[in-house]
Amino acid sequence: MTATRISPRRERLQRSELAVPASSPRFFEKAARCDADVIFLDLEDAVAVRMKDEARRAAIDALNQVDWGHRTMAVRVNGLDTAWALADIVEIARHCPRLDMILLPKAGSAFDVQFVDHLLTLVEREQRREQRIGLEALIETAQGVAHAEEIAAASDRLEAMIFGIGDYTVDMRTFDPVFGTPSERYAVLTTAQPGGARERHWNDQWHFAMARVVNACRAWGLRAIDGPFTDFGDADGYRASAERAAALGYDGKWAIHPSQIAMANKVFSPNAQQVGWADRVLAALDAAAERGAGALNDNGVLVDLAHGKQAQQIRRRVALIESRGR
């Protein structure tokens, strides 16, 4: 019997993922020049029902005709409970060699992912496609959160899971009008101080779901991506939302407006202090190893091989970002 070990899925840089409505071709050229790591053309929530078929054709044309550079390109198809899902998946996969990933909304079970996996396998065989199409799954329902672990383990085609706070808010019936922002209702009052004053402490009502999704991703070698912050006029709020996700271990965040891309790229990139720490720790551990030691004192803080692993992760992240620049 050997120890359990999960290999990471295909590595891609996904600090920022820009949403572009496929029914709005006027946005395509501008999006192609942006600095997002990933762009997804949206056939689902951003497209009116009467425009679904037209949006699919527009997405196919855009993937084949627009120069998207070396960034990752995805298409968010309609959900498996709709009349458009089959045509979205098959037609996009069949006619778009430039496609990197299919974004599956409202993934609620392992079967959902496996079904799309099998469809893509059949199309790849039919087309003799050399480049395998990846999958990313939106976890945006109560059922999806409840089954996060089995969804993460469902297929080796799955590369990433996204916490979709919009539809999750709807499913949980909290009636918050702006998706991604905190709720002043989710707070507690301290006990009364002398004079009767009490302080109000806000809490994060989405912490459980976000933590479960990112833990499932790490358990199965997936990228964890945070979903939208819909008040795109609130730059400080977006930054705080992104930093919260990064603190939990997420790899990136959606941008529903181009103005959010630079902040996502910044928050999900190691900063100068982190890079300097990583270089110093690795050099110090190498020197300690020469002396036969596995741990050392770094300004009063114990540093051992676990810190070395973290430093290597930071270095790997920096190398991935630099490779995109090249």
Secondary structure, DSSP 8 states (H G I E B T S, - for coil): --------------SEEEEEETT-GGGHHHHHTS--SEEEEESSTTS-GGGHHHHHHHHHHHHHHS--TTSEEEEE---TTSSSHHHHHHHHHHH-TT--EEEETT--SHHHHHHHHHHHHHHHHHHT-SS--EEEEEE-SHHHHHTHHHHHTS-TTEEEEEE-HHHHHHHHT---SSTTS--TTSEEE----TTS---EEE--TTHHHHHHHHHHHHHTT-EEEE-----TT-HHHHHHHHHHHHHHT--EEEESSGGGHHHHHHHTS--HHHHHHHHHHHHHHHHHHHTT-S-EEETTEEE-HHHHHHHHHHHHHHHHHHHHH-
